[in-house]
Amino acid sequence: MTDHLVFEVGTALVLVALAAILAGRLKFSVIPFFILLGMVVGPHFSEFRIIDLTFVESFDIIEFFGRIGVLFLLFYLGLEFSVGKLIKSGRNIAIGGTIYIGINFTLGLVYGFAAGFPLYEVLIIAGIITISSSAIVAKVLVDLKRTANSETELILGIIMFEDIFLAVYLSIISGLVLGDSSSLLGTFTSIFIAFGYMLLFFVIARKGAPLLNKLLNIRSDEIFILVIFASLFFVAGFSELIHVAEAIGALLLGLVYSETEHRERIEHLVVPFRDFFGAIFFFSFGLSIDPFSLGGAVWLAVGAVILTLIGNFIAGMIAGRRAGLSHKASSNIGLTIVSRGEFSIIMANLGIAGGLMPVLKPFSALYVLSLAILGPLLTKESKLIYQMLNKVFKWRKEKKKPAVDSNQ
């Protein structure tokens, strides 16, 4: 079967390309198409004589390509920002991240207990509901050309804040659920490493730009891209070794390169790889979902989706307004980071590995699928949603009174 590996991967790429063409014709976000395509085929699909649409033999390599896609998506997103602006927004990011996680985590706890789950299952459900998908958020921001929007710096900050929370929360929950010897000292060590690692990249970005400009002054595009890719994969892999998400490592490296005079050249060379591997990520994500296992958790997932939509919008509005953003920009925050993805699946798998209730897996799959589809749609239609809400709350009137705005 391994002799047909290239043919299997080629078949997957043909399907992904057709899905992209269809999405383009319908003027729709490609993300839901890729995920649904992955669900339709996969291990549960019937085999044909020549073309194997189960992708069993090629699943590992497709999944690995998907991981590369996440790295490129976050690396490119980092290139679009300025470390200086992020540092100046540090207080707003800390407050916004705390508000976002606090509201969503509390809702997750309340929902889990209200649904009658035991304590450990409730903690897993709260984790699933709290963490947004950095890959989907990054893809949506790039596709809709919103990287320059005023609220996007805060969105990026919240994503980074979530990663710190995730690192700490995973260490605590794995200790509880899997019975590892997780100590208070170990938890504080994880927090210290995550903060210190991010701070190191900020310092390099601010102080190391002149040196990086010289080192990256390479005429040959071939050598230049080899150097960029080597640093990307090395930093991402090293980040994973010290228990910081590899995607966040890619994001931090992008922030460093954004301070150099070679940023535009890097962006130009990275874009094709970002689009190619990013598409495979969402397809591979769909492959990991078995549609026949979703039935038993439909209503549980529907309730969680509704709760998340409400909680995210409220959290986004509060965080945005506290940061001095307009009501429109603040509403965009909650609508953009509503997508759930890879981190929620990781949390559910942790619960299953710990022998918790089997319903966690179909619940997480259906919940993630729903928000992975709704998230890009809500972000795309955020202007229309804001206009509808503005008719009720009359937010736009505040723009006529700048003196009042400055005191809020």
LINBEL-V358161 format. One record per pair of residues at least 12 apart in sequence whose ideal C-beta (glycine too) atoms are under 7 Angstrom apart, sorted by the first residue. I is the first residue (numbers start at 1). J is the second residue. Records with the same first field share a line. If there is no record, write none. Layout:
BEGIN
I: J / J
END
This chain:
BEGIN
1: 57
2: 57
5: 57 / 58
8: 52 / 55 / 57 / 58
9: 58 / 61 / 62
11: 51
12: 55 / 58 / 62 / 283
15: 37 / 41
16: 34 / 37 / 279 / 280 / 283
19: 33 / 34 / 37
20: 279
29: 143 / 376 / 377 / 380
31: 136 / 139 / 282 / 372 / 376
32: 372 / 373 / 376
34: 279 / 282 / 283 / 286
35: 282 / 285 / 286 / 369 / 372 / 373
36: 286
37: 283 / 286
38: 283 / 284 / 285 / 286 / 287
39: 286 / 289 / 291
41: 53 / 55
42: 54 / 55 / 287
43: 56
44: 290 / 292
55: 287
59: 287
62: 280 / 284 / 287
63: 284
65: 277 / 280
66: 280 / 281 / 284 / 285
68: 277
69: 277 / 278 / 280 / 281
70: 135 / 247 / 281
71: 232 / 236 / 246 / 247 / 250
72: 270 / 273 / 274 / 277 / 278
73: 135 / 138 / 139 / 274 / 278
74: 134 / 138 / 247 / 250 / 251 / 254
75: 232 / 250 / 251 / 253 / 254 / 270
76: 142 / 254 / 267 / 270 / 274
77: 138 / 141 / 142 / 156 / 251 / 254
78: 251 / 252 / 253 / 254 / 255 / 258
79: 254 / 257 / 258 / 263 / 266 / 267
80: 147
81: 153 / 156 / 255 / 258
82: 258
83: 202 / 205 / 206 / 255 / 258 / 259
85: 153
86: 153 / 157
87: 202
89: 153 / 154 / 157
92: 154 / 323
93: 154 / 157 / 158 / 161
95: 322
96: 154 / 157 / 158 / 319 / 322 / 323
97: 157 / 158 / 161 / 162
99: 315 / 318 / 319
100: 158 / 315 / 319
101: 130 / 162 / 165
103: 311 / 314 / 315
104: 129 / 130 / 311 / 312 / 315
105: 126 / 130
107: 129 / 307 / 311
108: 125 / 126 / 129 / 130
109: 122 / 126
111: 125 / 129 / 303 / 304 / 307
112: 125 / 126
115: 300
120: 176 / 177 / 356
121: 351 / 356 / 357 / 360
123: 173
124: 173 / 347 / 348 / 350 / 351 / 356 / 360
127: 169 / 173 / 347
128: 344 / 347 / 348 / 364 / 367
129: 304 / 308
131: 162 / 166 / 343 / 344
132: 162 / 337 / 338 / 339 / 340
133: 339 / 340 / 341 / 342 / 343 / 372
134: 159 / 247
135: 247 / 281 / 341 / 342
136: 339 / 341 / 372 / 375
137: 155 / 159 / 336 / 337 / 339
139: 278
140: 336 / 375 / 376 / 379
141: 336
144: 379 / 380
149: 329 / 332
150: 325 / 329
151: 320 / 325 / 329 / 330 / 332 / 333
154: 319 / 320 / 323 / 333
155: 333 / 336 / 337
158: 337
160: 198 / 248
163: 245 / 248
164: 191 / 194 / 195
166: 343
167: 190 / 194 / 243 / 244
168: 187 / 190 / 191
171: 186 / 187 / 190
172: 187
173: 350
174: 350
177: 350 / 351 / 354 / 356
178: 353 / 354
190: 243
193: 242 / 243
194: 244
197: 242 / 244
198: 252
201: 252 / 255 / 256
204: 256
205: 255 / 256 / 259
209: 259 / 260
212: 260
213: 260 / 261
216: 260 / 262
221: 269
225: 269
228: 266
231: 253
232: 250 / 253
235: 249 / 253
236: 249 / 250
285: 341
289: 365 / 369
293: 361 / 362 / 365
294: 362 / 365 / 366
296: 359 / 362
297: 359 / 362 / 363 / 366
298: 366
300: 363
301: 363 / 366 / 367 / 370
304: 367
305: 367 / 370 / 371
308: 338 / 371
309: 338
312: 334 / 337 / 338
313: 331 / 334 / 335
315: 334
316: 330 / 331 / 333 / 334
317: 330 / 331 / 334
319: 333
320: 333
327: 395
328: 386
331: 382 / 385 / 386 / 389
332: 382
335: 378 / 379 / 382 / 385
336: 379
338: 371 / 374 / 375 / 378
339: 371 / 372 / 375 / 376
340: 367 / 368 / 371 / 372
341: 368 / 372
344: 364 / 367 / 368
345: 364 / 368
348: 360 / 361 / 364
END
